[in-house]
Structures are given as C-alpha cells and as structure tokens.
Amino acid sequence: MKPEVMREFSTSDLKERLDEERKQLLKLKLNHAVSPLENPMKIKDYKKTIARMLSEMKRRELEGENSEKATQLIDKKNKKK
C-alpha cells in the first residue's frame, strides 16, 4: 500500500487496517513455518506495509503535538499584549 493512499484514511481506519495487516502477517508466518509459501516475499511486503502505517500514525501524532505547541505559543504571546 502506498503512503499516499494511507494519508487518505482516517486515524481509526488506519488503526483497523494495521490490526488486519498484523493478523495477515502472523498467518503468513505460521503458514510459511508449516509449508513454504509460493511467494515468501509477501512476508516482506506485509512488514513494509505495517512499518509505513506506523510511520503515518507517528507523523499524525507529531503534527498534532506541533499544532498544540504552536497554539500554546500564540496564546502566550496574546496574554503578554
């Protein structure tokens, strides 16, 4: 999944998708342990997708913190005037 597509999801949708991806990765790993997968690169793809989702969630979290800090700075400046 591309990062551009992930940015369009809401945070709750992104969390749900992340849970689904983790479950799928676990299933793939178990299946691969029992009998080799036809395409073991799928495991790598799922790991990358999960990492991208986590990165997007962290980016959103940091943006929220930055906007809060900016609001606090503006409030402090307005109080001094």
PDB file of N, CA, C and O in Angstrom:
ATOM      1  N   MET A   1       0.839  -1.171   0.000  1.00  0.00           N
ATOM      2  CA  MET A   1       0.000   0.000   0.000  1.00  0.00           C
ATOM      3  C   MET A   1       0.892   1.244   0.000  1.00  0.00           C
ATOM      4  O   MET A   1       1.876   1.321   0.736  1.00  0.00           O
ATOM      5  N   LYS A   2       0.538   2.181  -0.812  1.00  0.00           N
ATOM      6  CA  LYS A   2       1.326   3.403  -0.973  1.00  0.00           C
ATOM      7  C   LYS A   2       1.027   4.394   0.154  1.00  0.00           C
ATOM      8  O   LYS A   2      -0.092   4.432   0.668  1.00  0.00           O
ATOM      9  N   PRO A   3       2.021   5.190   0.537  1.00  0.00           N
ATOM     10  CA  PRO A   3       1.806   6.194   1.587  1.00  0.00           C
ATOM     11  C   PRO A   3       0.723   7.211   1.221  1.00  0.00           C
ATOM     12  O   PRO A   3       0.017   7.709   2.099  1.00  0.00           O
ATOM     13  N   GLU A   4       0.592   7.517  -0.059  1.00  0.00           N
ATOM     14  CA  GLU A   4      -0.430   8.479  -0.484  1.00  0.00           C
ATOM     15  C   GLU A   4      -1.831   7.949  -0.146  1.00  0.00           C
ATOM     16  O   GLU A   4      -2.712   8.703   0.265  1.00  0.00           O
ATOM     17  N   VAL A   5      -2.011   6.653  -0.325  1.00  0.00           N
ATOM     18  CA  VAL A   5      -3.305   6.028  -0.034  1.00  0.00           C
ATOM     19  C   VAL A   5      -3.562   6.042   1.472  1.00  0.00           C
ATOM     20  O   VAL A   5      -4.690   6.271   1.908  1.00  0.00           O
ATOM     21  N   MET A   6      -2.522   5.799   2.263  1.00  0.00           N
ATOM     22  CA  MET A   6      -2.666   5.766   3.715  1.00  0.00           C
ATOM     23  C   MET A   6      -3.048   7.125   4.272  1.00  0.00           C
ATOM     24  O   MET A   6      -3.783   7.211   5.255  1.00  0.00           O
ATOM     25  N   ARG A   7      -2.555   8.183   3.653  1.00  0.00           N
ATOM     26  CA  ARG A   7      -2.860   9.534   4.136  1.00  0.00           C
ATOM     27  C   ARG A   7      -4.341   9.864   4.000  1.00  0.00           C
ATOM     28  O   ARG A   7      -4.860  10.717   4.719  1.00  0.00           O
ATOM     29  N   GLU A   8      -5.017   9.187   3.078  1.00  0.00           N
ATOM     30  CA  GLU A   8      -6.435   9.441   2.860  1.00  0.00           C
ATOM     31  C   GLU A   8      -7.308   8.781   3.929  1.00  0.00           C
ATOM     32  O   GLU A   8      -8.450   9.193   4.131  1.00  0.00           O
ATOM     33  N   PHE A   9      -6.783   7.762   4.615  1.00  0.00           N
ATOM     34  CA  PHE A   9      -7.545   7.074   5.655  1.00  0.00           C
ATOM     35  C   PHE A   9      -7.662   7.949   6.895  1.00  0.00           C
ATOM     36  O   PHE A   9      -6.777   8.753   7.187  1.00  0.00           O
ATOM     37  N   SER A  10      -8.758   7.784   7.617  1.00  0.00           N
ATOM     38  CA  SER A  10      -8.858   8.437   8.917  1.00  0.00           C
ATOM     39  C   SER A  10      -7.986   7.639   9.894  1.00  0.00           C
ATOM     40  O   SER A  10      -7.561   6.524   9.592  1.00  0.00           O
ATOM     41  N   THR A  11      -7.731   8.210  11.038  1.00  0.00           N
ATOM     42  CA  THR A  11      -6.868   7.547  12.019  1.00  0.00           C
ATOM     43  C   THR A  11      -7.481   6.228  12.493  1.00  0.00           C
ATOM     44  O   THR A  11      -6.775   5.232  12.651  1.00  0.00           O
ATOM     45  N   SER A  12      -8.784   6.226  12.716  1.00  0.00           N
ATOM     46  CA  SER A  12      -9.422   4.986  13.177  1.00  0.00           C
ATOM     47  C   SER A  12      -9.376   3.912  12.085  1.00  0.00           C
ATOM     48  O   SER A  12      -9.157   2.736  12.378  1.00  0.00           O
ATOM     49  N   ASP A  13      -9.584   4.319  10.825  1.00  0.00           N
ATOM     50  CA  ASP A  13      -9.484   3.355   9.726  1.00  0.00           C
ATOM     51  C   ASP A  13      -8.067   2.810   9.603  1.00  0.00           C
ATOM     52  O   ASP A  13      -7.863   1.628   9.328  1.00  0.00           O
ATOM     53  N   LEU A  14      -7.106   3.679   9.809  1.00  0.00           N
ATOM     54  CA  LEU A  14      -5.708   3.268   9.719  1.00  0.00           C
ATOM     55  C   LEU A  14      -5.377   2.255  10.815  1.00  0.00           C
ATOM     56  O   LEU A  14      -4.651   1.291  10.574  1.00  0.00           O
ATOM     57  N   LYS A  15      -5.904   2.474  12.010  1.00  0.00           N
ATOM     58  CA  LYS A  15      -5.671   1.527  13.111  1.00  0.00           C
ATOM     59  C   LYS A  15      -6.299   0.167  12.809  1.00  0.00           C
ATOM     60  O   LYS A  15      -5.704  -0.877  13.074  1.00  0.00           O
ATOM     61  N   GLU A  16      -7.506   0.199  12.254  1.00  0.00           N
ATOM     62  CA  GLU A  16      -8.171  -1.062  11.890  1.00  0.00           C
ATOM     63  C   GLU A  16      -7.376  -1.806  10.833  1.00  0.00           C
ATOM     64  O   GLU A  16      -7.172  -3.016  10.931  1.00  0.00           O
ATOM     65  N   ARG A  17      -6.926  -1.073   9.820  1.00  0.00           N
ATOM     66  CA  ARG A  17      -6.131  -1.695   8.752  1.00  0.00           C
ATOM     67  C   ARG A  17      -4.835  -2.262   9.303  1.00  0.00           C
ATOM     68  O   ARG A  17      -4.391  -3.331   8.887  1.00  0.00           O
ATOM     69  N   LEU A  18      -4.228  -1.544  10.241  1.00  0.00           N
ATOM     70  CA  LEU A  18      -2.990  -2.009  10.856  1.00  0.00           C
ATOM     71  C   LEU A  18      -3.212  -3.332  11.577  1.00  0.00           C
ATOM     72  O   LEU A  18      -2.401  -4.250  11.459  1.00  0.00           O
ATOM     73  N   ASP A  19      -4.301  -3.432  12.318  1.00  0.00           N
ATOM     74  CA  ASP A  19      -4.621  -4.692  13.005  1.00  0.00           C
ATOM     75  C   ASP A  19      -4.807  -5.832  12.000  1.00  0.00           C
ATOM     76  O   ASP A  19      -4.316  -6.940  12.211  1.00  0.00           O
ATOM     77  N   GLU A  20      -5.524  -5.548  10.904  1.00  0.00           N
ATOM     78  CA  GLU A  20      -5.740  -6.566   9.877  1.00  0.00           C
ATOM     79  C   GLU A  20      -4.427  -7.011   9.243  1.00  0.00           C
ATOM     80  O   GLU A  20      -4.207  -8.202   9.021  1.00  0.00           O
ATOM     81  N   GLU A  21      -3.563  -6.053   8.956  1.00  0.00           N
ATOM     82  CA  GLU A  21      -2.272  -6.375   8.337  1.00  0.00           C
ATOM     83  C   GLU A  21      -1.423  -7.226   9.277  1.00  0.00           C
ATOM     84  O   GLU A  21      -0.757  -8.165   8.841  1.00  0.00           O
ATOM     85  N   ARG A  22      -1.449  -6.898  10.553  1.00  0.00           N
ATOM     86  CA  ARG A  22      -0.682  -7.690  11.525  1.00  0.00           C
ATOM     87  C   ARG A  22      -1.199  -9.122  11.606  1.00  0.00           C
ATOM     88  O   ARG A  22      -0.417 -10.070  11.693  1.00  0.00           O
ATOM     89  N   LYS A  23      -2.525  -9.272  11.577  1.00  0.00           N
ATOM     90  CA  LYS A  23      -3.103 -10.619  11.607  1.00  0.00           C
ATOM     91  C   LYS A  23      -2.708 -11.405  10.362  1.00  0.00           C
ATOM     92  O   LYS A  23      -2.362 -12.583  10.449  1.00  0.00           O
ATOM     93  N   GLN A  24      -2.760 -10.754   9.208  1.00  0.00           N
ATOM     94  CA  GLN A  24      -2.376 -11.416   7.964  1.00  0.00           C
ATOM     95  C   GLN A  24      -0.896 -11.824   7.988  1.00  0.00           C
ATOM     96  O   GLN A  24      -0.537 -12.910   7.531  1.00  0.00           O
ATOM     97  N   LEU A  25      -0.050 -10.949   8.521  1.00  0.00           N
ATOM     98  CA  LEU A  25       1.376 -11.268   8.617  1.00  0.00           C
ATOM     99  C   LEU A  25       1.585 -12.483   9.512  1.00  0.00           C
ATOM    100  O   LEU A  25       2.380 -13.365   9.185  1.00  0.00           O
ATOM    101  N   LEU A  26       0.887 -12.534  10.623  1.00  0.00           N
ATOM    102  CA  LEU A  26       1.004 -13.673  11.529  1.00  0.00           C
ATOM    103  C   LEU A  26       0.580 -14.964  10.836  1.00  0.00           C
ATOM    104  O   LEU A  26       1.244 -15.992  10.966  1.00  0.00           O
ATOM    105  N   LYS A  27      -0.532 -14.907  10.097  1.00  0.00           N
ATOM    106  CA  LYS A  27      -0.999 -16.087   9.360  1.00  0.00           C
ATOM    107  C   LYS A  27       0.039 -16.526   8.328  1.00  0.00           C
ATOM    108  O   LYS A  27       0.329 -17.715   8.193  1.00  0.00           O
ATOM    109  N   LEU A  28       0.592 -15.558   7.604  1.00  0.00           N
ATOM    110  CA  LEU A  28       1.598 -15.903   6.598  1.00  0.00           C
ATOM    111  C   LEU A  28       2.817 -16.560   7.232  1.00  0.00           C
ATOM    112  O   LEU A  28       3.338 -17.546   6.710  1.00  0.00           O
ATOM    113  N   LYS A  29       3.271 -16.015   8.353  1.00  0.00           N
ATOM    114  CA  LYS A  29       4.438 -16.581   9.028  1.00  0.00           C
ATOM    115  C   LYS A  29       4.166 -18.015   9.489  1.00  0.00           C
ATOM    116  O   LYS A  29       5.011 -18.898   9.340  1.00  0.00           O
ATOM    117  N   LEU A  30       2.972 -18.231  10.051  1.00  0.00           N
ATOM    118  CA  LEU A  30       2.628 -19.583  10.503  1.00  0.00           C
ATOM    119  C   LEU A  30       2.540 -20.553   9.329  1.00  0.00           C
ATOM    120  O   LEU A  30       3.042 -21.675   9.397  1.00  0.00           O
ATOM    121  N   ASN A  31       1.903 -20.111   8.264  1.00  0.00           N
ATOM    122  CA  ASN A  31       1.799 -20.963   7.082  1.00  0.00           C
ATOM    123  C   ASN A  31       3.169 -21.265   6.488  1.00  0.00           C
ATOM    124  O   ASN A  31       3.423 -22.376   6.024  1.00  0.00           O
ATOM    125  N   HIS A  32       4.036 -20.279   6.507  1.00  0.00           N
ATOM    126  CA  HIS A  32       5.375 -20.471   5.957  1.00  0.00           C
ATOM    127  C   HIS A  32       6.196 -21.428   6.838  1.00  0.00           C
ATOM    128  O   HIS A  32       7.047 -22.160   6.332  1.00  0.00           O
ATOM    129  N   ALA A  33       5.946 -21.421   8.124  1.00  0.00           N
ATOM    130  CA  ALA A  33       6.656 -22.331   9.022  1.00  0.00           C
ATOM    131  C   ALA A  33       6.222 -23.779   8.784  1.00  0.00           C
ATOM    132  O   ALA A  33       7.029 -24.702   8.896  1.00  0.00           O
ATOM    133  N   VAL A  34       4.948 -23.968   8.456  1.00  0.00           N
ATOM    134  CA  VAL A  34       4.424 -25.310   8.234  1.00  0.00           C
ATOM    135  C   VAL A  34       4.837 -25.831   6.863  1.00  0.00           C
ATOM    136  O   VAL A  34       5.388 -26.925   6.734  1.00  0.00           O
ATOM    137  N   SER A  35       4.563 -25.034   5.857  1.00  0.00           N
ATOM    138  CA  SER A  35       4.965 -25.405   4.499  1.00  0.00           C
ATOM    139  C   SER A  35       5.377 -24.140   3.767  1.00  0.00           C
ATOM    140  O   SER A  35       4.733 -23.101   3.918  1.00  0.00           O
ATOM    141  N   PRO A  36       6.432 -24.210   2.984  1.00  0.00           N
ATOM    142  CA  PRO A  36       6.945 -22.998   2.328  1.00  0.00           C
ATOM    143  C   PRO A  36       5.875 -22.314   1.462  1.00  0.00           C
ATOM    144  O   PRO A  36       5.095 -22.960   0.763  1.00  0.00           O
ATOM    145  N   LEU A  37       5.877 -20.986   1.543  1.00  0.00           N
ATOM    146  CA  LEU A  37       4.948 -20.212   0.731  1.00  0.00           C
ATOM    147  C   LEU A  37       5.406 -20.209  -0.719  1.00  0.00           C
ATOM    148  O   LEU A  37       6.590 -20.369  -1.017  1.00  0.00           O
ATOM    149  N   GLU A  38       4.455 -20.027  -1.601  1.00  0.00           N
ATOM    150  CA  GLU A  38       4.777 -19.943  -3.021  1.00  0.00           C
ATOM    151  C   GLU A  38       5.607 -18.681  -3.290  1.00  0.00           C
ATOM    152  O   GLU A  38       6.534 -18.689  -4.100  1.00  0.00           O
ATOM    153  N   ASN A  39       5.247 -17.594  -2.587  1.00  0.00           N
ATOM    154  CA  ASN A  39       5.967 -16.337  -2.739  1.00  0.00           C
ATOM    155  C   ASN A  39       6.297 -15.784  -1.348  1.00  0.00           C
ATOM    156  O   ASN A  39       5.494 -15.048  -0.774  1.00  0.00           O
ATOM    157  N   PRO A  40       7.468 -16.129  -0.799  1.00  0.00           N
ATOM    158  CA  PRO A  40       7.813 -15.668   0.545  1.00  0.00           C
ATOM    159  C   PRO A  40       8.062 -14.163   0.635  1.00  0.00           C
ATOM    160  O   PRO A  40       8.181 -13.625   1.736  1.00  0.00           O
ATOM    161  N   MET A  41       8.141 -13.480  -0.503  1.00  0.00           N
ATOM    162  CA  MET A  41       8.322 -12.035  -0.491  1.00  0.00           C
ATOM    163  C   MET A  41       7.078 -11.319   0.044  1.00  0.00           C
ATOM    164  O   MET A  41       7.140 -10.140   0.393  1.00  0.00           O
ATOM    165  N   LYS A  42       5.958 -12.030   0.105  1.00  0.00           N
ATOM    166  CA  LYS A  42       4.738 -11.437   0.666  1.00  0.00           C
ATOM    167  C   LYS A  42       4.955 -11.044   2.122  1.00  0.00           C
ATOM    168  O   LYS A  42       4.426 -10.033   2.584  1.00  0.00           O
ATOM    169  N   ILE A  43       5.729 -11.840   2.837  1.00  0.00           N
ATOM    170  CA  ILE A  43       6.018 -11.544   4.240  1.00  0.00           C
ATOM    171  C   ILE A  43       6.727 -10.199   4.334  1.00  0.00           C
ATOM    172  O   ILE A  43       6.389  -9.362   5.172  1.00  0.00           O
ATOM    173  N   LYS A  44       7.700 -10.005   3.477  1.00  0.00           N
ATOM    174  CA  LYS A  44       8.448  -8.753   3.459  1.00  0.00           C
ATOM    175  C   LYS A  44       7.531  -7.579   3.109  1.00  0.00           C
ATOM    176  O   LYS A  44       7.643  -6.505   3.701  1.00  0.00           O
ATOM    177  N   ASP A  45       6.640  -7.779   2.165  1.00  0.00           N
ATOM    178  CA  ASP A  45       5.703  -6.730   1.765  1.00  0.00           C
ATOM    179  C   ASP A  45       4.779  -6.342   2.909  1.00  0.00           C
ATOM    180  O   ASP A  45       4.516  -5.158   3.122  1.00  0.00           O
ATOM    181  N   TYR A  46       4.279  -7.340   3.655  1.00  0.00           N
ATOM    182  CA  TYR A  46       3.408  -7.043   4.787  1.00  0.00           C
ATOM    183  C   TYR A  46       4.167  -6.267   5.863  1.00  0.00           C
ATOM    184  O   TYR A  46       3.623  -5.337   6.460  1.00  0.00           O
ATOM    185  N   LYS A  47       5.423  -6.648   6.111  1.00  0.00           N
ATOM    186  CA  LYS A  47       6.228  -5.940   7.100  1.00  0.00           C
ATOM    187  C   LYS A  47       6.417  -4.478   6.700  1.00  0.00           C
ATOM    188  O   LYS A  47       6.323  -3.579   7.535  1.00  0.00           O
ATOM    189  N   LYS A  48       6.683  -4.254   5.424  1.00  0.00           N
ATOM    190  CA  LYS A  48       6.869  -2.886   4.948  1.00  0.00           C
ATOM    191  C   LYS A  48       5.581  -2.076   5.063  1.00  0.00           C
ATOM    192  O   LYS A  48       5.608  -0.902   5.434  1.00  0.00           O
ATOM    193  N   THR A  49       4.468  -2.704   4.745  1.00  0.00           N
ATOM    194  CA  THR A  49       3.187  -2.013   4.834  1.00  0.00           C
ATOM    195  C   THR A  49       2.894  -1.631   6.280  1.00  0.00           C
ATOM    196  O   THR A  49       2.433  -0.523   6.555  1.00  0.00           O
ATOM    197  N   ILE A  50       3.158  -2.542   7.190  1.00  0.00           N
ATOM    198  CA  ILE A  50       2.945  -2.260   8.614  1.00  0.00           C
ATOM    199  C   ILE A  50       3.839  -1.110   9.065  1.00  0.00           C
ATOM    200  O   ILE A  50       3.392  -0.222   9.790  1.00  0.00           O
ATOM    201  N   ALA A  51       5.086  -1.123   8.641  1.00  0.00           N
ATOM    202  CA  ALA A  51       6.009  -0.047   9.003  1.00  0.00           C
ATOM    203  C   ALA A  51       5.534   1.291   8.440  1.00  0.00           C
ATOM    204  O   ALA A  51       5.637   2.316   9.114  1.00  0.00           O
ATOM    205  N   ARG A  52       5.021   1.289   7.225  1.00  0.00           N
ATOM    206  CA  ARG A  52       4.502   2.527   6.635  1.00  0.00           C
ATOM    207  C   ARG A  52       3.308   3.045   7.419  1.00  0.00           C
ATOM    208  O   ARG A  52       3.174   4.250   7.631  1.00  0.00           O
ATOM    209  N   MET A  53       2.438   2.134   7.849  1.00  0.00           N
ATOM    210  CA  MET A  53       1.270   2.544   8.621  1.00  0.00           C
ATOM    211  C   MET A  53       1.681   3.130   9.966  1.00  0.00           C
ATOM    212  O   MET A  53       1.137   4.142  10.408  1.00  0.00           O
ATOM    213  N   LEU A  54       2.639   2.487  10.605  1.00  0.00           N
ATOM    214  CA  LEU A  54       3.126   3.006  11.884  1.00  0.00           C
ATOM    215  C   LEU A  54       3.777   4.371  11.706  1.00  0.00           C
ATOM    216  O   LEU A  54       3.616   5.255  12.548  1.00  0.00           O
ATOM    217  N   SER A  55       4.508   4.542  10.616  1.00  0.00           N
ATOM    218  CA  SER A  55       5.130   5.835  10.330  1.00  0.00           C
ATOM    219  C   SER A  55       4.081   6.917  10.113  1.00  0.00           C
ATOM    220  O   SER A  55       4.235   8.040  10.593  1.00  0.00           O
ATOM    221  N   GLU A  56       3.026   6.585   9.399  1.00  0.00           N
ATOM    222  CA  GLU A  56       1.944   7.544   9.156  1.00  0.00           C
ATOM    223  C   GLU A  56       1.260   7.915  10.468  1.00  0.00           C
ATOM    224  O   GLU A  56       0.940   9.083  10.690  1.00  0.00           O
ATOM    225  N   MET A  57       1.034   6.941  11.332  1.00  0.00           N
ATOM    226  CA  MET A  57       0.403   7.235  12.617  1.00  0.00           C
ATOM    227  C   MET A  57       1.303   8.128  13.471  1.00  0.00           C
ATOM    228  O   MET A  57       0.820   9.045  14.135  1.00  0.00           O
ATOM    229  N   LYS A  58       2.596   7.865  13.452  1.00  0.00           N
ATOM    230  CA  LYS A  58       3.542   8.684  14.217  1.00  0.00           C
ATOM    231  C   LYS A  58       3.585  10.105  13.653  1.00  0.00           C
ATOM    232  O   LYS A  58       3.661  11.073  14.409  1.00  0.00           O
ATOM    233  N   ARG A  59       3.536  10.229  12.316  1.00  0.00           N
ATOM    234  CA  ARG A  59       3.545  11.544  11.680  1.00  0.00           C
ATOM    235  C   ARG A  59       2.332  12.353  12.121  1.00  0.00           C
ATOM    236  O   ARG A  59       2.445  13.540  12.427  1.00  0.00           O
ATOM    237  N   ARG A  60       1.175  11.704  12.151  1.00  0.00           N
ATOM    238  CA  ARG A  60      -0.049  12.380  12.571  1.00  0.00           C
ATOM    239  C   ARG A  60       0.036  12.803  14.031  1.00  0.00           C
ATOM    240  O   ARG A  60      -0.414  13.886  14.404  1.00  0.00           O
ATOM    241  N   GLU A  61       0.620  11.931  14.852  1.00  0.00           N
ATOM    242  CA  GLU A  61       0.777  12.243  16.268  1.00  0.00           C
ATOM    243  C   GLU A  61       1.672  13.465  16.452  1.00  0.00           C
ATOM    244  O   GLU A  61       1.357  14.359  17.238  1.00  0.00           O
ATOM    245  N   LEU A  62       2.783  13.502  15.730  1.00  0.00           N
ATOM    246  CA  LEU A  62       3.711  14.622  15.838  1.00  0.00           C
ATOM    247  C   LEU A  62       3.099  15.908  15.297  1.00  0.00           C
ATOM    248  O   LEU A  62       3.335  16.982  15.850  1.00  0.00           O
ATOM    249  N   GLU A  63       2.328  15.817  14.237  1.00  0.00           N
ATOM    250  CA  GLU A  63       1.662  17.001  13.703  1.00  0.00           C
ATOM    251  C   GLU A  63       0.690  17.561  14.727  1.00  0.00           C
ATOM    252  O   GLU A  63       0.573  18.777  14.878  1.00  0.00           O
ATOM    253  N   GLY A  64      -0.004  16.682  15.427  1.00  0.00           N
ATOM    254  CA  GLY A  64      -0.929  17.117  16.467  1.00  0.00           C
ATOM    255  C   GLY A  64      -0.198  17.829  17.589  1.00  0.00           C
ATOM    256  O   GLY A  64      -0.671  18.853  18.083  1.00  0.00           O
ATOM    257  N   GLU A  65       0.946  17.306  17.999  1.00  0.00           N
ATOM    258  CA  GLU A  65       1.742  17.929  19.055  1.00  0.00           C
ATOM    259  C   GLU A  65       2.265  19.285  18.598  1.00  0.00           C
ATOM    260  O   GLU A  65       2.251  20.252  19.360  1.00  0.00           O
ATOM    261  N   ASN A  66       2.729  19.351  17.344  1.00  0.00           N
ATOM    262  CA  ASN A  66       3.263  20.606  16.832  1.00  0.00           C
ATOM    263  C   ASN A  66       2.184  21.672  16.770  1.00  0.00           C
ATOM    264  O   ASN A  66       2.442  22.835  17.078  1.00  0.00           O
ATOM    265  N   SER A  67       0.984  21.287  16.375  1.00  0.00           N
ATOM    266  CA  SER A  67      -0.096  22.273  16.306  1.00  0.00           C
ATOM    267  C   SER A  67      -0.490  22.730  17.711  1.00  0.00           C
ATOM    268  O   SER A  67      -0.846  23.892  17.903  1.00  0.00           O
ATOM    269  N   GLU A  68      -0.432  21.832  18.690  1.00  0.00           N
ATOM    270  CA  GLU A  68      -0.730  22.206  20.070  1.00  0.00           C
ATOM    271  C   GLU A  68       0.315  23.182  20.592  1.00  0.00           C
ATOM    272  O   GLU A  68      -0.026  24.163  21.254  1.00  0.00           O
ATOM    273  N   LYS A  69       1.592  22.918  20.297  1.00  0.00           N
ATOM    274  CA  LYS A  69       2.665  23.805  20.746  1.00  0.00           C
ATOM    275  C   LYS A  69       2.524  25.180  20.100  1.00  0.00           C
ATOM    276  O   LYS A  69       2.714  26.205  20.756  1.00  0.00           O
ATOM    277  N   ALA A  70       2.193  25.195  18.823  1.00  0.00           N
ATOM    278  CA  ALA A  70       2.012  26.457  18.134  1.00  0.00           C
ATOM    279  C   ALA A  70       0.862  27.247  18.757  1.00  0.00           C
ATOM    280  O   ALA A  70       0.960  28.462  18.927  1.00  0.00           O
ATOM    281  N   THR A  71      -0.218  26.561  19.094  1.00  0.00           N
ATOM    282  CA  THR A  71      -1.361  27.214  19.725  1.00  0.00           C
ATOM    283  C   THR A  71      -0.976  27.776  21.088  1.00  0.00           C
ATOM    284  O   THR A  71      -1.392  28.876  21.453  1.00  0.00           O
ATOM    285  N   GLN A  72      -0.184  27.021  21.835  1.00  0.00           N
ATOM    286  CA  GLN A  72       0.249  27.489  23.148  1.00  0.00           C
ATOM    287  C   GLN A  72       1.131  28.723  23.020  1.00  0.00           C
ATOM    288  O   GLN A  72       0.998  29.659  23.809  1.00  0.00           O
ATOM    289  N   LEU A  73       2.026  28.742  22.041  1.00  0.00           N
ATOM    290  CA  LEU A  73       2.889  29.901  21.836  1.00  0.00           C
ATOM    291  C   LEU A  73       2.074  31.132  21.464  1.00  0.00           C
ATOM    292  O   LEU A  73       2.340  32.233  21.946  1.00  0.00           O
ATOM    293  N   ILE A  74       1.098  30.940  20.618  1.00  0.00           N
ATOM    294  CA  ILE A  74       0.243  32.055  20.219  1.00  0.00           C
ATOM    295  C   ILE A  74      -0.528  32.584  21.425  1.00  0.00           C
ATOM    296  O   ILE A  74      -0.659  33.795  21.603  1.00  0.00           O
ATOM    297  N   ASP A  75      -1.034  31.673  22.248  1.00  0.00           N
ATOM    298  CA  ASP A  75      -1.762  32.084  23.450  1.00  0.00           C
ATOM    299  C   ASP A  75      -0.865  32.867  24.400  1.00  0.00           C
ATOM    300  O   ASP A  75      -1.300  33.864  24.977  1.00  0.00           O
ATOM    301  N   LYS A  76       0.379  32.431  24.571  1.00  0.00           N
ATOM    302  CA  LYS A  76       1.323  33.131  25.458  1.00  0.00           C
ATOM    303  C   LYS A  76       1.600  34.533  24.936  1.00  0.00           C
ATOM    304  O   LYS A  76       1.641  35.490  25.709  1.00  0.00           O
ATOM    305  N   LYS A  77       1.791  34.654  23.619  1.00  0.00           N
ATOM    306  CA  LYS A  77       2.049  35.963  23.029  1.00  0.00           C
ATOM    307  C   LYS A  77       0.863  36.889  23.194  1.00  0.00           C
ATOM    308  O   LYS A  77       1.028  38.081  23.455  1.00  0.00           O
ATOM    309  N   ASN A  78      -0.329  36.344  23.044  1.00  0.00           N
ATOM    310  CA  ASN A  78      -1.541  37.154  23.189  1.00  0.00           C
ATOM    311  C   ASN A  78      -1.756  37.598  24.635  1.00  0.00           C
ATOM    312  O   ASN A  78      -2.274  38.691  24.865  1.00  0.00           O
ATOM    313  N   LYS A  79      -1.377  36.788  25.600  1.00  0.00           N
ATOM    314  CA  LYS A  79      -1.522  37.142  27.005  1.00  0.00           C
ATOM    315  C   LYS A  79      -0.570  38.267  27.385  1.00  0.00           C
ATOM    316  O   LYS A  79      -0.907  39.105  28.222  1.00  0.00           O
ATOM    317  N   LYS A  80       0.619  38.296  26.780  1.00  0.00           N
ATOM    318  CA  LYS A  80       1.611  39.335  27.101  1.00  0.00           C
ATOM    319  C   LYS A  80       1.144  40.699  26.611  1.00  0.00           C
ATOM    320  O   LYS A  80       1.501  41.722  27.195  1.00  0.00           O
ATOM    321  N   LYS A  81       0.362  40.723  25.561  1.00  0.00           N
ATOM    322  CA  LYS A  81      -0.090  42.008  24.991  1.00  0.00           C
ATOM    323  C   LYS A  81      -1.168  42.582  25.796  1.00  0.00           C
ATOM    324  O   LYS A  81      -1.673  43.657  25.474  1.00  0.00           O
TER     325      LYS A  81
END
